[in-house]
Amino acid sequence: MGRESEEVHLVALSKRMGINLRVIYMDASSPDLTIHDFFNGGEDGTASNEPDIQILYRPGHYDILYSVQA
């Protein structure tokens, strides 16, 4: 108790949906961002190094990050 356990949910989401998920953690106690990747191989056995979805985690809240191309 007293610990956060969202990693289990993120692993399950990534595996079940077959997506590459990148979570960027932002915490006010540190100026650095921490990046965690939950990547899966494709159904044909190929693996990608690019995330399908990126989300920003601030303690207690997630936001979807959209890439903007000019």
A tleap script that builds the chain and sets N, CA, C and O, in Angstrom:
source leaprc.protein.ff14SB
mol = sequence {
  NMET GLY ARG GLU SER GLU GLU VAL HIE LEU
  VAL ALA LEU SER LYS ARG MET GLY ILE ASN
  LEU ARG VAL ILE TYR MET ASP ALA SER SER
  PRO ASP LEU THR ILE HIE ASP PHE PHE ASN
  GLY GLY GLU ASP GLY THR ALA SER ASN GLU
  PRO ASP ILE GLN ILE LEU TYR ARG PRO GLY
  HIE TYR ASP ILE LEU TYR SER VAL GLN CALA
}
set mol.1.N position { 0.833 -1.171 0.000 }
set mol.1.CA position { 0.000 0.000 0.000 }
set mol.1.C position { 0.886 1.247 0.000 }
set mol.1.O position { 2.041 1.205 0.425 }
set mol.2.N position { 0.331 2.338 -0.478 }
set mol.2.CA position { 1.085 3.575 -0.526 }
set mol.2.C position { 2.013 3.677 -1.723 }
set mol.2.O position { 2.833 4.592 -1.793 }
set mol.3.N position { 1.896 2.752 -2.662 }
set mol.3.CA position { 2.716 2.761 -3.873 }
set mol.3.C position { 1.810 2.794 -5.089 }
set mol.3.O position { 0.679 2.309 -5.050 }
set mol.4.N position { 2.314 3.368 -6.161 }
set mol.4.CA position { 1.556 3.389 -7.403 }
set mol.4.C position { 1.902 2.155 -8.217 }
set mol.4.O position { 3.046 1.701 -8.210 }
set mol.5.N position { 0.912 1.611 -8.922 }
set mol.5.CA position { 1.135 0.358 -9.646 }
set mol.5.C position { 0.644 0.438 -11.088 }
set mol.5.O position { 0.171 -0.561 -11.630 }
set mol.6.N position { 0.747 1.592 -11.708 }
set mol.6.CA position { 0.218 1.732 -13.054 }
set mol.6.C position { 1.025 0.982 -14.103 }
set mol.6.O position { 0.527 0.753 -15.204 }
set mol.7.N position { 2.265 0.592 -13.790 }
set mol.7.CA position { 3.070 -0.103 -14.791 }
set mol.7.C position { 2.412 -1.414 -15.218 }
set mol.7.O position { 2.463 -1.773 -16.394 }
set mol.8.N position { 1.805 -2.124 -14.292 }
set mol.8.CA position { 1.115 -3.373 -14.624 }
set mol.8.C position { 0.008 -3.098 -15.640 }
set mol.8.O position { -0.168 -3.870 -16.583 }
set mol.9.N position { -0.720 -2.036 -15.465 }
set mol.9.CA position { -1.803 -1.681 -16.375 }
set mol.9.C position { -1.270 -1.283 -17.751 }
set mol.9.O position { -1.868 -1.618 -18.774 }
set mol.10.N position { -0.150 -0.571 -17.772 }
set mol.10.CA position { 0.422 -0.136 -19.039 }
set mol.10.C position { 0.980 -1.316 -19.837 }
set mol.10.O position { 0.842 -1.354 -21.059 }
set mol.11.N position { 1.603 -2.272 -19.160 }
set mol.11.CA position { 2.096 -3.472 -19.833 }
set mol.11.C position { 0.922 -4.250 -20.418 }
set mol.11.O position { 0.981 -4.691 -21.565 }
set mol.12.N position { -0.138 -4.420 -19.640 }
set mol.12.CA position { -1.313 -5.149 -20.114 }
set mol.12.C position { -1.965 -4.435 -21.301 }
set mol.12.O position { -2.355 -5.087 -22.270 }
set mol.13.N position { -2.086 -3.133 -21.240 }
set mol.13.CA position { -2.663 -2.356 -22.336 }
set mol.13.C position { -1.837 -2.504 -23.604 }
set mol.13.O position { -2.384 -2.727 -24.684 }
set mol.14.N position { -0.544 -2.383 -23.477 }
set mol.14.CA position { 0.349 -2.478 -24.624 }
set mol.14.C position { 0.280 -3.866 -25.266 }
set mol.14.O position { 0.189 -3.984 -26.488 }
set mol.15.N position { 0.322 -4.897 -24.453 }
set mol.15.CA position { 0.283 -6.258 -24.984 }
set mol.15.C position { -1.074 -6.600 -25.580 }
set mol.15.O position { -1.146 -7.177 -26.664 }
set mol.16.N position { -2.132 -6.255 -24.895 }
set mol.16.CA position { -3.475 -6.609 -25.362 }
set mol.16.C position { -3.827 -5.904 -26.671 }
set mol.16.O position { -4.437 -6.500 -27.558 }
set mol.17.N position { -3.442 -4.638 -26.786 }
set mol.17.CA position { -3.769 -3.880 -27.989 }
set mol.17.C position { -2.695 -4.009 -29.061 }
set mol.17.O position { -2.892 -3.562 -30.191 }
set mol.18.N position { -1.553 -4.619 -28.715 }
set mol.18.CA position { -0.478 -4.802 -29.682 }
set mol.18.C position { 0.140 -3.498 -30.152 }
set mol.18.O position { 0.477 -3.341 -31.326 }
set mol.19.N position { 0.284 -2.561 -29.220 }
set mol.19.CA position { 0.829 -1.249 -29.577 }
set mol.19.C position { 2.152 -1.012 -28.858 }
set mol.19.O position { 2.432 -1.612 -27.819 }
set mol.20.N position { 2.949 -0.135 -29.426 }
set mol.20.CA position { 4.160 0.352 -28.768 }
set mol.20.C position { 3.785 1.627 -28.033 }
set mol.20.O position { 3.325 2.596 -28.637 }
set mol.21.N position { 3.983 1.614 -26.737 }
set mol.21.CA position { 3.552 2.715 -25.882 }
set mol.21.C position { 4.764 3.358 -25.236 }
set mol.21.O position { 5.617 2.664 -24.683 }
set mol.22.N position { 4.846 4.682 -25.301 }
set mol.22.CA position { 5.909 5.428 -24.616 }
set mol.22.C position { 5.260 6.305 -23.561 }
set mol.22.O position { 4.346 7.077 -23.850 }
set mol.23.N position { 5.747 6.176 -22.332 }
set mol.23.CA position { 5.248 6.989 -21.222 }
set mol.23.C position { 6.374 7.914 -20.793 }
set mol.23.O position { 7.477 7.462 -20.487 }
set mol.24.N position { 6.093 9.205 -20.771 }
set mol.24.CA position { 7.058 10.217 -20.335 }
set mol.24.C position { 6.584 10.728 -18.978 }
set mol.24.O position { 5.524 11.344 -18.865 }
set mol.25.N position { 7.383 10.463 -17.961 }
set mol.25.CA position { 7.038 10.838 -16.594 }
set mol.25.C position { 7.598 12.218 -16.281 }
set mol.25.O position { 8.777 12.486 -16.508 }
set mol.26.N position { 6.749 13.084 -15.761 }
set mol.26.CA position { 7.149 14.428 -15.368 }
set mol.26.C position { 6.789 14.605 -13.899 }
set mol.26.O position { 5.635 14.437 -13.505 }
set mol.27.N position { 7.788 14.946 -13.100 }
set mol.27.CA position { 7.575 15.080 -11.665 }
set mol.27.C position { 8.173 16.414 -11.220 }
set mol.27.O position { 9.278 16.767 -11.631 }
set mol.28.N position { 7.460 17.138 -10.400 }
set mol.28.CA position { 7.912 18.455 -9.954 }
set mol.28.C position { 9.159 18.373 -9.078 }
set mol.28.O position { 9.852 19.376 -8.905 }
set mol.29.N position { 9.456 17.202 -8.525 }
set mol.29.CA position { 10.617 17.084 -7.641 }
set mol.29.C position { 11.928 16.968 -8.411 }
set mol.29.O position { 13.003 17.028 -7.816 }
set mol.30.N position { 11.844 16.800 -9.755 }
set mol.30.CA position { 13.052 16.652 -10.558 }
set mol.30.C position { 12.885 17.412 -11.873 }
set mol.30.O position { 11.800 17.400 -12.455 }
set mol.31.N position { 13.945 18.075 -12.348 }
set mol.31.CA position { 13.831 18.789 -13.627 }
set mol.31.C position { 13.915 17.841 -14.833 }
set mol.31.O position { 13.648 18.254 -15.961 }
set mol.32.N position { 14.282 16.586 -14.602 }
set mol.32.CA position { 14.449 15.629 -15.687 }
set mol.32.C position { 13.155 14.880 -15.992 }
set mol.32.O position { 12.315 14.668 -15.117 }
set mol.33.N position { 13.020 14.487 -17.257 }
set mol.33.CA position { 11.916 13.629 -17.670 }
set mol.33.C position { 12.424 12.193 -17.715 }
set mol.33.O position { 13.562 11.940 -18.111 }
set mol.34.N position { 11.586 11.270 -17.312 }
set mol.34.CA position { 11.930 9.852 -17.364 }
set mol.34.C position { 11.058 9.203 -18.419 }
set mol.34.O position { 9.840 9.383 -18.426 }
set mol.35.N position { 11.682 8.447 -19.310 }
set mol.35.CA position { 10.949 7.816 -20.408 }
set mol.35.C position { 10.955 6.310 -20.221 }
set mol.35.O position { 12.002 5.699 -20.005 }
set mol.36.N position { 9.757 5.714 -20.307 }
set mol.36.CA position { 9.609 4.260 -20.246 }
set mol.36.C position { 8.897 3.809 -21.506 }
set mol.36.O position { 7.843 4.334 -21.864 }
set mol.37.N position { 9.490 2.825 -22.175 }
set mol.37.CA position { 8.894 2.270 -23.386 }
set mol.37.C position { 8.332 0.894 -23.100 }
set mol.37.O position { 8.971 0.074 -22.442 }
set mol.38.N position { 7.126 0.647 -23.601 }
set mol.38.CA position { 6.475 -0.649 -23.534 }
set mol.38.C position { 6.248 -1.076 -24.976 }
set mol.38.O position { 5.177 -0.849 -25.539 }
set mol.39.N position { 7.272 -1.700 -25.573 }
set mol.39.CA position { 7.227 -2.036 -26.993 }
set mol.39.C position { 6.988 -3.527 -27.181 }
set mol.39.O position { 7.505 -4.351 -26.427 }
set mol.40.N position { 6.194 -3.865 -28.203 }
set mol.40.CA position { 5.879 -5.242 -28.548 }
set mol.40.C position { 6.337 -5.514 -29.959 }
set mol.40.O position { 6.369 -4.606 -30.790 }
set mol.41.N position { 6.691 -6.744 -30.239 }
set mol.41.CA position { 6.982 -7.134 -31.611 }
set mol.41.C position { 5.678 -7.221 -32.387 }
set mol.41.O position { 4.628 -7.497 -31.808 }
set mol.42.N position { 5.737 -6.991 -33.678 }
set mol.42.CA position { 4.547 -7.099 -34.508 }
set mol.42.C position { 4.102 -8.548 -34.640 }
set mol.42.O position { 4.852 -9.463 -34.299 }
set mol.43.N position { 2.894 -8.760 -35.128 }
set mol.43.CA position { 2.383 -10.111 -35.283 }
set mol.43.C position { 3.223 -10.929 -36.252 }
set mol.43.O position { 3.273 -12.154 -36.143 }
set mol.44.N position { 3.881 -10.272 -37.198 }
set mol.44.CA position { 4.716 -10.980 -38.164 }
set mol.44.C position { 6.145 -11.174 -37.651 }
set mol.44.O position { 7.025 -11.586 -38.406 }
set mol.45.N position { 6.375 -10.881 -36.375 }
set mol.45.CA position { 7.693 -11.083 -35.784 }
set mol.45.C position { 8.616 -9.885 -35.895 }
set mol.45.O position { 9.728 -9.919 -35.369 }
set mol.46.N position { 8.187 -8.834 -36.561 }
set mol.46.CA position { 9.019 -7.646 -36.677 }
set mol.46.C position { 8.777 -6.737 -35.478 }
set mol.46.O position { 7.695 -6.726 -34.892 }
set mol.47.N position { 9.782 -5.995 -35.137 }
set mol.47.CA position { 9.663 -5.063 -34.021 }
set mol.47.C position { 9.961 -3.658 -34.517 }
set mol.47.O position { 10.785 -3.464 -35.411 }
set mol.48.N position { 9.287 -2.691 -33.935 }
set mol.48.CA position { 9.488 -1.293 -34.293 }
set mol.48.C position { 10.107 -0.569 -33.104 }
set mol.48.O position { 9.826 -0.897 -31.952 }
set mol.49.N position { 10.945 0.410 -33.390 }
set mol.49.CA position { 11.554 1.221 -32.340 }
set mol.49.C position { 10.822 2.534 -32.138 }
set mol.49.O position { 11.278 3.383 -31.371 }
set mol.50.N position { 9.711 2.713 -32.802 }
set mol.50.CA position { 8.936 3.946 -32.696 }
set mol.50.C position { 7.639 3.685 -31.935 }
set mol.50.O position { 6.991 2.662 -32.156 }
set mol.51.N position { 7.253 4.593 -31.044 }
set mol.51.CA position { 6.002 4.404 -30.319 }
set mol.51.C position { 4.793 4.685 -31.208 }
set mol.51.O position { 4.817 5.593 -32.039 }
set mol.52.N position { 3.741 3.898 -31.022 }
set mol.52.CA position { 2.465 4.176 -31.678 }
set mol.52.C position { 1.721 5.281 -30.926 }
set mol.52.O position { 1.067 6.131 -31.530 }
set mol.53.N position { 1.834 5.251 -29.613 }
set mol.53.CA position { 1.170 6.229 -28.752 }
set mol.53.C position { 2.166 6.721 -27.716 }
set mol.53.O position { 2.925 5.933 -27.152 }
set mol.54.N position { 2.164 8.039 -27.464 }
set mol.54.CA position { 2.977 8.630 -26.409 }
set mol.54.C position { 2.048 9.312 -25.416 }
set mol.54.O position { 1.138 10.049 -25.798 }
set mol.55.N position { 2.290 9.057 -24.139 }
set mol.55.CA position { 1.491 9.714 -23.112 }
set mol.55.C position { 2.426 10.360 -22.088 }
set mol.55.O position { 3.519 9.870 -21.808 }
set mol.56.N position { 1.956 11.463 -21.552 }
set mol.56.CA position { 2.678 12.196 -20.512 }
set mol.56.C position { 2.013 11.866 -19.189 }
set mol.56.O position { 0.796 11.990 -19.050 }
set mol.57.N position { 2.805 11.448 -18.223 }
set mol.57.CA position { 2.283 11.165 -16.890 }
set mol.57.C position { 2.779 12.208 -15.915 }
set mol.57.O position { 3.980 12.361 -15.693 }
set mol.58.N position { 1.834 12.918 -15.342 }
set mol.58.CA position { 2.110 13.798 -14.208 }
set mol.58.C position { 1.420 13.124 -13.036 }
set mol.58.O position { 0.314 12.611 -13.206 }
set mol.59.N position { 2.019 13.102 -11.863 }
set mol.59.CA position { 1.427 12.325 -10.767 }
set mol.59.C position { -0.086 12.512 -10.667 }
set mol.59.O position { -0.598 13.608 -10.436 }
set mol.60.N position { -0.775 11.382 -10.855 }
set mol.60.CA position { -2.225 11.354 -10.762 }
set mol.60.C position { -2.968 11.639 -12.053 }
set mol.60.O position { -4.199 11.664 -12.054 }
set mol.61.N position { -2.246 11.857 -13.175 }
set mol.61.CA position { -2.937 12.267 -14.400 }
set mol.61.C position { -2.125 11.895 -15.638 }
set mol.61.O position { -0.901 12.028 -15.654 }
set mol.62.N position { -2.823 11.426 -16.674 }
set mol.62.CA position { -2.197 11.125 -17.958 }
set mol.62.C position { -2.731 12.069 -19.026 }
set mol.62.O position { -3.903 12.446 -18.996 }
set mol.63.N position { -1.871 12.453 -19.974 }
set mol.63.CA position { -2.263 13.217 -21.154 }
set mol.63.C position { -1.707 12.516 -22.382 }
set mol.63.O position { -0.594 11.991 -22.339 }
set mol.64.N position { -2.458 12.498 -23.471 }
set mol.64.CA position { -1.954 11.954 -24.741 }
set mol.64.C position { -1.135 13.040 -25.414 }
set mol.64.O position { -1.550 14.197 -25.478 }
set mol.65.N position { 0.042 12.654 -25.920 }
set mol.65.CA position { 0.892 13.592 -26.649 }
set mol.65.C position { 0.737 13.322 -28.133 }
set mol.65.O position { 0.872 12.183 -28.579 }
set mol.66.N position { 0.458 14.348 -28.886 }
set mol.66.CA position { 0.292 14.235 -30.336 }
set mol.66.C position { 1.531 14.795 -31.013 }
set mol.66.O position { 2.039 15.846 -30.623 }
set mol.67.N position { 2.017 14.091 -32.030 }
set mol.67.CA position { 3.148 14.630 -32.786 }
set mol.67.C position { 2.606 15.539 -33.879 }
set mol.67.O position { 1.604 15.230 -34.524 }
set mol.68.N position { 3.273 16.649 -34.073 }
set mol.68.CA position { 2.864 17.637 -35.070 }
set mol.68.C position { 3.915 17.653 -36.153 }
set mol.68.O position { 5.105 17.806 -35.881 }
set mol.69.N position { 3.464 17.492 -37.389 }
set mol.69.CA position { 4.396 17.518 -38.503 }
set mol.69.C position { 4.094 18.729 -39.349 }
set mol.69.O position { 2.940 19.002 -39.681 }
set mol.70.N position { 5.152 19.462 -39.700 }
set mol.70.CA position { 4.976 20.699 -40.477 }
set mol.70.C position { 4.817 20.408 -41.942 }
set mol.70.O position { 4.659 21.332 -42.740 }
savepdb mol mol.pdb
quit
